[in-house]
Amino acid sequence: MNEPVWKRYLTDYNEGLGVVYERFVLNEYLDKLLARHDVKTVLEAPLYGMAGVSGINSVRLAQQGCAVTLVDSHAERLEGVARIWGELGLSATFVHHEDMGRLPFPDGSFDLAWEWAGLWYLPDAEALLQELVRTSRKLVFVAMPNRLQVGYLLRKVLIDRDFFKTVDERWVDMGRIKGVLREEGLRIVEEGVLDVPPWPDTVMPAAEVLQRLGIKSKRLDEKFSGDSWQWSTMDYYLGKRPELHAQVMRYAVLDRAPLPWWIKAVWAHHRYMLGDKQQ
């Protein structure tokens, strides 16, 4: 039986260019969110959703001084995440809890409750959304893959059809997500897209994509593999590659372009919404 992909990334931090870009774009958004709102306490539940290294979505929030709580249903993965945060010299509260439909926190415990791309892995995503609202005193942020994006369709129809048998695609429907949150009394104050690089979102290394498409080229294989093709957010966080941010974010032309989000949506990898509980 094959090991789950997340196990590899607990020790191998080479995530790929697309994931590193995704993290940096998300970090920029989180910086803007903190500049606009008074956020001191943060809940991320579940912590598993983004590809690559698990559990480091909230690192930027911790670096900015927020008290972060991370919830995971898998004890071994959570132990690995705690070790990774230790490597970064950051502290967080790590909670092993299997029932994402009933989180072990009182009402209004956190300024921000959020999740990134994890809903479709859950047996009851609606209950998790309700819990994010219940446990937040201010903000709820939710993001999911954009089902209209070319790479999503390529992955679903051609190169990774089996994956879609393992997830609940109803929860890439942002209208459905907003409907649940509004029923819980949340006011949607912002929605948009994030992660709009020039390449499609296939959620796998470029060399593997070429292989699955039946494209055989020694030159391309060498270009997208080996020591010259190493992309690690952890290397940046640990100070090993301080130039990485500038190197990767040169591709962020579309993310930073002052265009309506619905125009970017034809290529964006993720859609998001931000809700305000107080309003």
Stockholm file with secondary structure:
# STOCKHOLM 1.0

chainA/1-279         MNEPVWKRYLTDYNEGLGVVYERFVLNEYLDKLLARHDVKTVLEAPLYGMAGVSGINSVRLAQQGCAVTLVDSHAERLEGVARIWGELGLSATFVHHEDMGRLPFPDGSFDLAWEWAGLWYLPDAEALLQELVRTSRKLVFVAMPNRLQVGYLLRKVLIDRDFFKTVDERWVDMGRIKGVLREEGLRIVEEGVLDVPPWPDTVMPAAEVLQRLGIKSKRLDEKFSGDSWQWSTMDYYLGKRPELHAQVMRYAVLDRAPLPWWIKAVWAHHRYMLGDKQQ
#=GR chainA/1-279 SS CCCCHHHHTTTCCCCCHHHHHHHHHHHHHHHHHHHHSCCCEEEESSCCCSSSSTTCTTHHHHHTTCEEEEEESCHHHHHHHHHHHHHTTCCCEEEECSCTTSCSSCTTCEEEEEEESCGGGSSCHHHHHHHHHHHEEEEEEEEEECTTSHHHHHIIIIICGGGGGSSCGGGGCHHHHHHHHHHTTCEEEEEEEECCCSSCCCSSCHHHHHHHTTCCCHHHHHHTSSTTSCCCHHHHHTTSCTTHHHHHHTTTHHHHSCCCHHHHTTTCSEEEEEEESCC
#=GC SS_cons         CCCCHHHHTTTCCCCCHHHHHHHHHHHHHHHHHHHHSCCCEEEESSCCCSSSSTTCTTHHHHHTTCEEEEEESCHHHHHHHHHHHHHTTCCCEEEECSCTTSCSSCTTCEEEEEEESCGGGSSCHHHHHHHHHHHEEEEEEEEEECTTSHHHHHIIIIICGGGGGSSCGGGGCHHHHHHHHHHTTCEEEEEEEECCCSSCCCSSCHHHHHHHTTCCCHHHHHHTSSTTSCCCHHHHHTTSCTTHHHHHHTTTHHHHSCCCHHHHTTTCSEEEEEEESCC
//
